[in-house]
Amino acid sequence: IRDKATWLEFRRVLFRSNFMENLMQNPSKRAVDELYGFLEKGNMPITSDGCFLAYKKIRNDYKDIHSGTMDNSVGQVVEMERNDVDDDAQRTCSTGLHFCSLDYLDHFGGSDSRTVILKINPRDVVSIPADYHATKGRACRYEVIEEIGKDAADAFKAPVQDTAMVNGVSADVIKAAVEAAVKAALEAQAQS
C-alpha cells in the first residue's frame, strides 16, 4: 500500500469486516439491529479484531457498582450466562453486564467511582436500552482493558486501531505484512 490514505481505508474496511463477522455471530436480531446505532451515536471505536470499546463506571475497589461482587480490574474477563441478561430494550434498568458511551458516564456512579474501558465482542451484546438516547448497553461478556483518569473524554482521542493487538501481533507488524503482500502481488501482476 503506497500511501497513508490507502492504508487507512484498507484498515477501516478490514476492521468493519471483522466487526461484521463478529456481529453476525450474535443470535439476537434485536441486538444486531440496536448495536450499530449505539456505536455510531457514541462514536465508539472498533478494534482490528472486530470488537468495540466502551466505558464502564465501577467502585473504587474495582467491583461493579450495582452488586459489588464482580471484579472489574484491568485484565479481567467478566461474563454471565447470556440467557440471564435482560434482552428487552424497554426495561431500562435490568440484569446484565453494563457498558456505555461517554454521553452516559455522568448519569451513573458518583465522584468516588472509577472509569474503565471495556473491549466487547459484538456477538456478546444482548440489549441497548431505550432510555438516555441509547447510550448504554447490556452484554453477557466483556474484557476490562484499561482504567482511565478523571477525564473520560480523553480516552478515545488516539486511534485505538493504531495500538490494537490481534492474537498478540501489533498493528505495525500486521501493516508491514499487508504492505509486503500487496507489493509482491503488484510485482507479480506487473511481470505477467
C-alpha positions as CSV (number, residue, x, y, z in Angstrom):
1,I,0.0,0.0,0.0
2,R,1.7,3.1,-1.2
3,D,0.1,6.0,0.7
4,K,-1.3,6.6,4.1
5,A,-4.8,7.3,2.8
6,T,-5.0,4.0,1.0
7,W,-3.7,2.2,4.2
8,L,-6.2,3.9,6.4
9,E,-9.1,3.0,4.0
10,F,-7.9,-0.6,3.9
11,R,-7.8,-0.8,7.7
12,R,-11.2,0.8,8.0
13,V,-12.7,-1.8,5.7
14,L,-10.8,-4.7,7.4
15,F,-11.9,-3.6,10.8
16,R,-15.5,-3.3,9.7
17,S,-15.3,-6.7,8.0
18,N,-14.1,-8.3,11.2
19,F,-16.7,-6.4,13.2
20,M,-19.5,-7.7,10.8
21,E,-18.2,-11.3,11.2
22,N,-18.4,-11.0,14.9
23,L,-21.8,-9.2,14.8
24,M,-23.3,-12.0,12.6
25,Q,-22.5,-14.5,15.4
26,N,-24.9,-12.7,17.7
27,P,-28.0,-14.8,17.9
28,S,-30.3,-11.8,18.6
29,K,-31.7,-9.9,15.7
30,R,-32.8,-7.1,18.1
31,A,-29.2,-6.7,19.5
32,V,-27.7,-6.7,16.0
33,D,-30.2,-4.0,14.9
34,E,-29.6,-1.9,18.0
35,L,-25.8,-2.1,18.3
36,Y,-24.6,-0.1,15.3
37,G,-26.8,2.9,16.3
38,F,-25.2,2.8,19.7
39,L,-21.7,2.7,18.3
40,E,-22.3,5.4,15.7
41,K,-24.1,7.7,18.2
42,G,-21.4,7.2,20.8
43,N,-18.5,7.4,18.3
44,M,-17.2,4.2,19.8
45,P,-14.0,2.7,18.3
46,I,-13.9,-0.6,16.5
47,T,-10.7,-2.6,17.1
48,S,-8.8,-4.5,14.5
49,D,-10.2,-7.9,15.6
50,G,-13.8,-6.6,15.2
51,C,-14.6,-5.8,18.8
52,F,-15.5,-2.4,20.1
53,L,-14.5,-0.3,23.1
54,A,-16.9,1.2,25.6
55,Y,-16.9,2.7,29.1
56,K,-17.9,1.4,32.5
57,K,-18.1,3.0,35.9
58,I,-17.0,0.9,38.8
59,R,-16.4,1.2,42.5
60,N,-13.0,2.3,43.8
61,D,-12.4,-1.3,44.9
62,Y,-12.8,-2.3,41.2
63,K,-16.1,-4.1,41.9
64,D,-19.3,-3.4,39.9
65,I,-21.4,-0.6,41.3
66,H,-24.7,-2.5,41.4
67,S,-23.8,-5.7,43.2
68,G,-20.3,-5.0,44.5
69,T,-19.4,-8.6,43.6
70,M,-17.9,-8.6,40.1
71,D,-14.1,-7.9,39.8
72,N,-13.5,-5.2,37.1
73,S,-9.8,-4.9,37.5
74,V,-7.8,-4.4,34.3
75,G,-7.2,-7.7,32.6
76,Q,-10.4,-9.4,34.0
77,V,-12.9,-11.1,31.7
78,V,-16.3,-10.7,33.2
79,E,-19.1,-12.9,32.0
80,M,-22.5,-14.3,32.8
81,E,-24.9,-16.7,31.1
82,R,-26.5,-14.9,28.1
83,N,-30.0,-16.0,29.0
84,D,-29.6,-14.3,32.3
85,V,-29.2,-10.9,30.6
86,D,-32.4,-8.9,30.0
87,D,-32.8,-8.5,26.3
88,D,-35.8,-6.1,26.5
89,A,-34.6,-2.6,25.5
90,Q,-37.7,-1.1,27.1
91,R,-36.6,-2.4,30.6
92,T,-34.0,0.3,31.1
93,C,-32.6,-0.8,34.4
94,S,-32.2,-4.6,34.5
95,T,-29.8,-7.5,34.6
96,G,-26.7,-7.8,32.5
97,L,-23.2,-6.6,32.3
98,H,-23.5,-2.9,31.7
99,F,-21.4,-0.7,29.3
100,C,-21.9,2.8,28.0
101,S,-20.7,5.7,25.8
102,L,-19.2,8.9,27.0
103,D,-22.6,10.6,27.0
104,Y,-24.0,8.3,29.7
105,L,-21.0,8.4,32.1
106,D,-22.3,11.4,34.1
107,H,-25.6,9.7,34.7
108,F,-24.2,6.7,36.7
109,G,-21.8,6.3,39.6
110,G,-20.6,9.0,41.8
111,S,-17.5,11.1,42.2
112,D,-15.9,8.3,44.1
113,S,-16.1,5.8,41.2
114,R,-13.5,4.8,38.7
115,T,-14.0,4.6,34.9
116,V,-12.6,1.6,32.9
117,I,-12.5,0.8,29.2
118,L,-14.1,-2.4,28.1
119,K,-13.4,-4.5,25.0
120,I,-16.7,-6.1,23.9
121,N,-17.3,-8.6,21.1
122,P,-20.4,-7.7,19.2
123,R,-21.7,-11.3,19.5
124,D,-21.9,-10.8,23.3
125,V,-24.2,-7.7,23.2
126,V,-27.7,-8.5,24.4
127,S,-29.6,-5.2,24.5
128,I,-29.3,-1.4,24.1
129,P,-31.8,0.1,26.5
130,A,-34.0,2.8,25.0
131,D,-33.5,5.4,27.8
132,Y,-30.8,8.1,27.7
133,H,-31.0,8.0,23.8
134,A,-29.4,4.5,23.5
135,T,-26.1,5.5,25.2
136,K,-25.8,2.4,27.4
137,G,-26.0,-1.4,26.8
138,R,-26.0,-4.8,28.3
139,A,-23.8,-7.7,27.4
140,C,-23.0,-11.2,28.6
141,R,-19.2,-10.9,28.4
142,Y,-16.5,-8.2,28.3
143,E,-12.8,-7.7,29.0
144,V,-11.6,-4.8,31.1
145,I,-8.6,-3.5,29.2
146,E,-7.7,-0.1,30.8
147,E,-8.5,2.3,33.6
148,I,-8.7,5.9,32.6
149,G,-8.1,9.1,34.5
150,K,-10.6,11.6,35.6
151,D,-11.4,13.0,32.1
152,A,-13.0,10.1,30.2
153,A,-13.3,12.3,27.1
154,D,-9.6,11.8,26.6
155,A,-9.9,8.0,26.3
156,F,-10.6,7.6,22.6
157,K,-8.7,10.6,21.1
158,A,-5.9,8.4,19.8
159,P,-6.9,6.0,17.1
160,V,-7.4,2.7,19.0
161,Q,-6.7,0.7,15.9
162,D,-3.1,2.0,15.8
163,T,-2.3,0.3,19.1
164,A,-4.6,-2.7,18.8
165,M,-3.2,-6.2,19.0
166,V,-4.6,-9.2,17.2
167,N,-3.5,-12.5,18.7
168,G,-0.5,-10.8,20.2
169,V,0.6,-9.2,16.9
170,S,0.7,-5.4,16.8
171,A,-0.9,-3.2,14.2
172,D,2.5,-2.2,12.9
173,V,3.5,-5.8,12.2
174,I,0.2,-6.5,10.5
175,K,0.6,-3.4,8.5
176,A,4.1,-4.4,7.3
177,A,2.9,-7.9,6.4
178,V,0.0,-6.5,4.4
179,E,2.2,-4.0,2.6
180,A,4.7,-6.7,1.7
181,A,1.9,-9.0,0.4
182,V,0.4,-6.1,-1.7
183,K,3.8,-5.2,-3.0
184,A,4.5,-8.8,-4.0
185,A,1.1,-9.1,-5.7
186,L,1.7,-5.9,-7.6
187,E,5.1,-7.1,-8.7
188,A,3.7,-10.4,-9.8
189,Q,1.0,-8.7,-11.8
190,A,3.5,-6.4,-13.5
191,Q,5.6,-9.4,-14.6
192,S,2.7,-11.2,-16.2
